[in-house]
């Protein structure tokens, strides 16, 4: 953790260039003289600080590419011939595998920035209203909860840093257990919900910044992972009932793309499309122009996935006609030609501006929350009209028609259908592996809750045995070396 000491203050200094003229920047003390005590003085400082918190999400080592790869490459949806992601694809990760290490580093970088806001912004009274000060605090609590949610999904229990790490003495903290991390996530989200507005008055800003709806959506997912079914239902219902996201899933699926702050989006990581502010994932998963020759791509759709989807009727996968490189579906494109460009590629991000795409990353979306509601409702009460209504909203929008309680007459049948629709609806958006892990953890906790496919099944296929140690990633070697209190996950 010591590598994050004072890093936030350097970022604040850089962000000053975007909030005032160069002349004013030059009039300020040198970068080395900027400290927390002399920085957090007015409303502009507070705004720069929270902007730095959002900036942490954009890194290539986070939502720019790595988090998506962690959520897809180990799963049954994605594969790759690229050696860079071999250990993820084959479930052979270790403490030195780069992607989990980069996620760990960037999540804690974001936590440290949020902690600085939480510590110092409450004392700012100049150039800021009490309402806006509270909103900034709510945004910081939301972002800290998001980072810890990502960490606990990947690594299990981690160190709980709740104040900014400003000295080496503060950097070494023992790992908390997963339930303690979840308790902190819940606490942060409760605080954020009480501070954030329903809307900032602009749909673009509402999808850019944390709002009450974003908090409720994240709560719904957190409670789903904890198997707190009623709490998940309640939080999901708040989102579904929120008019800011429309009155249903009315947008044609293909019109949801590209991801650019549309109504059904709840929270997106924003990208400017510039050389230093672009989204790198599209170029990693889709050759440019579509499906032409390039280096071996990541997240190649598997035959297992492509054979499972209904490419005739399902609007999420329906043939959209021939395009350069092959056949285009809404969610995937078929490449033709020589070398390493054959087969299928992810087509949810279609920007061809190489590593400078201006597409956004859809972190929380309305369709996801509909499926969260359907799943939690079924796990709590079995098949119900309310749960079926949410599931059918997904199916009808996809063009495959509504089903009925007569067809999904048992908890097991309903569960299988929800699992299938999550796979098809949210394909390549970074959820599949974490869903599969969640399914295995549910069955471990309740032997009657069986899923057709879960992470332990994939682990057995790849490794020859269903080793539960691989339900988590290994704690990065850098953390073990820098934090004497850190203990490695079992089996690594």
N, C-alpha and C positions, 0 to 999 in steps of 0.2 A: 504493500500500500504506500510505501514512502515515495514512489514515483509520482504520486498525485499531489504532494505537498506544494502549495503555492502555485500549482499549475493553473488554477482557476483565475488567479489574479493576472497572470499573463494573458489569458483569453480576454479578460475584461479590458485590458489595455488595448488589445487589437480591436475589440468591438467599438471602442471610442471613435475609431475612424469612420464608422458608419453612423454615428449619432451626432457628430459635430464637425466643423470645418477643420482642415489640416492645421490652420493657424492656431485654433484653440487647442488642438492636440499638442502642438509644439510648445504652447504656453504651460502645459501641465508638467509635473515632475517626470524625470526619466522613468522608463519601465521598471527599472530595478528599485525605484523609490515608492512604487505603488504598493500599498498594503491595505489590508481589510479596514484598518482603523481610519485611513485617510481617503479611502475610496467611497465607501457607502455613506454619502453625505446628502444626496438629494434624489428627486424622482427620476432624473435621467440616469443616475447610477443604478437605481433599482431596475429600470427598464433594460439597461444594458446587461445587467446581471441575469435577468430571467431569459433574455435572448440567448445568452451564452448557455443556459440550461437546455434550450431547444436545439441549439447548434450541436450539442453532444450526440443527439440522435442520428445526425446525418452522416456521420463518419462511415467510410467504406468498411471499417471494422465493426460496424454495428448494423443499422438498417440499410446502409448503402449497399451491402451485399451479404455480409457474414451471417447475420441473424437468419436471413432467408435460407441460406445454405444449411445451417444447423437444423432448421425446421423441415427441410425437404430431402436433402441428400441421403440420410440414413433410411428413408421411408420406402414403401413399395411404389411410390409415384415417380421417383427420380433416380437417374443413374448418370454416369459420366465416364468417359475414357481419359479424362484429364487427371494427371498424377497429383495435382494440387488438392484434389478432393477425394482421393482414393480411400483414405482412412475413414472418411465420413461415409462414403458409399458402401464400403465393405465392413463397417462397424469394427474398425481396428484402431480406434483413437487411443492416444496415450496422453501423458502429461505434457508432451512437447508438440502435440497437434496444434497447428497454428490458429485455426478458426475459433475453437473454444477459448483459447488464451486471449485472442483479440476481443472477443465478446466480453470476457471477464474484465479486461482492462478498461474498455470503453464504458461499460455499465458503471463501474466504480468511479470513473472520471465524471460521469453524469451525476452520480450520487453526491460526490464531493461538491460539485457546483450547486446542486439543489440545497445541500446542507449550508453552504455559505449564504444563500438567499434566506433560508429559514432562520439563521442565526442573526443576520445583520439588518435585514430589511425592516423588521418591526420597529427599530429605533429611528427610522427615517421619517421626518415630518415636513421637511422643506420640499416644495415643488411636487407634492403628491397628496392626493386625497386619501382619507381613511379607507374609502371603498376600494380604490385602486390598489392600495397597499395590501389589503386583504386578498384581493384577486391574485396578486403576484404570489402571495404566500400559498394560496390554493393551488396555483399552477406548479409551484415547487413541490408541494406535498404529492400532487398527482404524479409528477415525473419521477420522484423518488420511489413511489410505490411501483410504477411501471418498471423501473430498473431492477428493483428487488424481485418483482414477479418473474422477469426474464432470467435472473440469476438462479432463483430457486427451482425453476423449471429445468434449467440446464445442469445445475450442480448439487441440488438439494440445499441443505443448510449452508449459509455463508456468514461471514462476519457482519454484524450490524453496526455500521458506522452512522451515527445520528448527529454528529457535529462535524464541521469541516476538519479535515486532517491538515493541520498547520505546522505540526512538529513531528519529528520521528517518534517521539514517545507515544503519540496518538495513533501510530500506524499499525501497531501489532495488537490485534484483537482476535481472540479465539472464535471459532465458528459457532454460531447458534444452530440449533436444530431447525428443521424445516418448519415445524409448527410455530416456532417463535418468529421466523421470518414472515410467515403468513399473517401472524397476529399484528406485526408491524405494518404490513401492507394494508390490512383492514383498517388499522388506526389512521394511517396517512390518508386513505381514501375517504374515511368518515370526516376527517378535518377538511379535506379538499371540497367535499360536497357542501359543507356549510359555508364555504368562502367564495365559491365560484358562481358566476351567473348562468342562467339558462342559455343566454346568447350575448355576444358582444355587439349585435346589431348588424352583422355582415357575414354572409355565408362563408366567404373565403377566410375571414378571421376565425370564425367558429370552427372550421376544420383545421386551422393552423394552430390554435391555442387550445388548452384544456378548458372545457366547459363542464357544467353539471352533467350533461348528457354523456360526455366522455368518461366522467367518473363512474356513472351508473353502468356504462357498458363494460368498463374494466372490472367493476365490482362483480357483475354477472359472470364474467369469465373466471375471476379469482375464486368465487364461491363454487363454480362448477368444478374446478380442479380440487377444491377441498371436499367435494361431495356434500356441500351444504345446500341441498336442493332447493328448499323453500326460499332461502336468502337469494339464491341465484335467480329463481323465478321472479321474485319481487323486484330485483334490480333490473332484470331484462324487461319486465313489464313497464317500468318507468321509461326506458328508452323507446320501446315500441309505441307507447302512448304519447311520446314527445313530438309535437307537431313540427318541430324544427327539422325532422327527418322524413316528413311526409306522412301520408295516411295509409301506407302499405308499400309493398314491393311493386311499384307501378312502372319503374323505369325498365325498358327492355334491356336484357343482360348485356348485349353488345354495346349499348349506349353508356354503360357504366365505365367503359374504357375510352380514353386513357383515364387513369386515376388523377383527377384534378379538382378536388374539393366539391364534388357533386352532392346532391341532397342526401342520398343514402349513405354517404360517407360520414363518419362520426369524428374521426381524428386521423390525420395523415401527416407523415413526415414530409416536409416540403423540400423541393429541389428547384434551383434557379435555371439549370441547364447551361451553366457556364463552366469553363475549364476547372475552376476552383469551387464550384457549387453545383456540380452535376451528379446525377444518380448513376452509379456504375453498374448496378445489377443488370439492366437491359442488355448491355453489351456482353455480359458474361453468359447469358442464357439464350441470346438470339443473334445469329450472324447478321451483318449489315452489308449490303441490302438483304432483305429477309431470305435466310437459308442459303446464302452463298458461301463460298469457301472461307474458312478462317480457322483459328486454333480450336481444339476440342472444347465444346461448351459445357457448362455446368447445368444441373437440373434438367437433363434430357428426360422427357416423359417415357416411362417404361411401357413395354408391351402389355404388361399386366393392367395398367391404367387405361391405355388406349383401346384394349380389347373389351374393357368393362363398360365404357361409355356408349351411349346411344347416339351415334354420329349422324343419324337420319332425322330424329325428332327433337332431340335435346338442344335447345337454343344455345346452351353453353358450349356445345361441341358440334353444332350443325354445320354442314359444309357451306362455306361462304363463297365458294367458287375458286377458280385457279388464280394464283398470284405468282409473281416471280419466285422461283424456287420450289414450287409444288402446290399442294392443296392447303387452303387456309381454313381453320376453324376458329371460333371465338377464343378458345383457350390454348390452342396449339396450332402449329404450322408444320407441314411436311416438307423437308428439304430434299432436293434432288441434285445430283451432280457427283463429282468425284471427291476423293480424299475423305475428309472427316466430317462432311456436312450433310450426310445422308440421314434419313429417319426424321424423327419428330423433334420440335423445339418449342419451348414455352412462347406463347404469343399474347400474353396478357400485358406485356410492356412492349410497345411497337416503335418506340422512338429509336431512330437509327443514327443518332448523333454520337455514336461510339460511347465513350465514358462520360459524356456530358449531357445525358438525358434530362429533360425537364419534367418527366413523369414523377409523380409522388409515390410514396409507399403507403398502402392502405392498412393502417395499424388496427383500426376499429371500424367495422362496417355493420350496417343494419341487417343484412342477410345473415351474418354470423350470429347476431343476437337473437334473431328468430329461431335459429337452430339451437342456440343455447337454451332458450325457453322450452323448445320441444323436448330436448334431451332431459333437462332437469325435471320437467313435468312428468315425463314417463318414468324416470327413476324414482320419483317420490310417490306417484299415484297410479302408475301404469297408464295405459292408453286412455286419454280423455279427449273430449271435444275441443278444449282449449289448446292442448298440445298439438292435436291434429290440425287445427286451424293454422298454426304457425308453420307446421311442416308442409301443409298444402300450399301455403303462400309461396314457398320455395319451388315446389313442383309445378304449380300452375305457371309461374313466371318463366320457368325453364321450358314450358311447352310440352311437358309429359303428362299433364292432367292430374287431377286430384285423386287421392286414394281414400279409403274409408276405414272406420273402426272394425268393420266386418273382415276386412283384409288384414289389417294390422291389429289382430285381436288379442295379442299377448304382449307382455312387456318385452320379451325377447324379439319378437317380430318388429315391433315398433323401434326398438333399439337398433336393429340391423338397418332399418330404413333411414334413420337419422344419421347413422355412421356413413352410409352410402352417400347421402345428400351432402354431408359435410365434405366428403372427399371430392365430389364433383363440383360443388359450388365454390369452394375455397381453394381449389387446386393451385399450387405453386405460390400461395400467399404466405407461406412460412408456418403453417399450423399442423401439417399432416403428421410429422414425427412426434410432435408434442401431444397430439390427440392419441396416437397409438400408444405412447408411454402412459398417458392418462388411463386408457382402457386397460392396460396391463395392471396398473396400480389399483384400479377399481376391482378387478377380478382377484387380485391378491388379498384385498380387504374383504371381499364378499364373493365367495366361490360361485354363488348363483348368478352373478352378473357377468355373463360370458359374452364376449364380442367375437364376431366371425374372424376378424383379423386384429391383432394387437402387436405391440412392440416385441414382446417375447417371441412371437412367431417369426418376425423378421430377423431377430437376433439368432434364432436357431437356424434359419435358412443360411445366413451368412457365416456363422461361426461354428455350426454343428451342434451346439447346445444352447438352451435358453438361459443364458447366464444373466441373472438380474442385475449384476453390477453395471451392465451397459444400458440400463435405464437412465443412467446419469453419465455426463461427461467427466473426464478426469480433471481434478483441480490443476490449473496450470503450474508448471514447474517454477516459473518466475514468482508466483505467489508463495510457494513452499520455501523458496530460497530467501525471500525478503521478509516473510512473516514467520517467526519461529514458533508461533502458536497455531499455525495452520496445520491441519491434519488432512491427509489425502483420503479420497473416497475409497471404499473397499475394492480390492481387486486391481488397483493401479499402483 
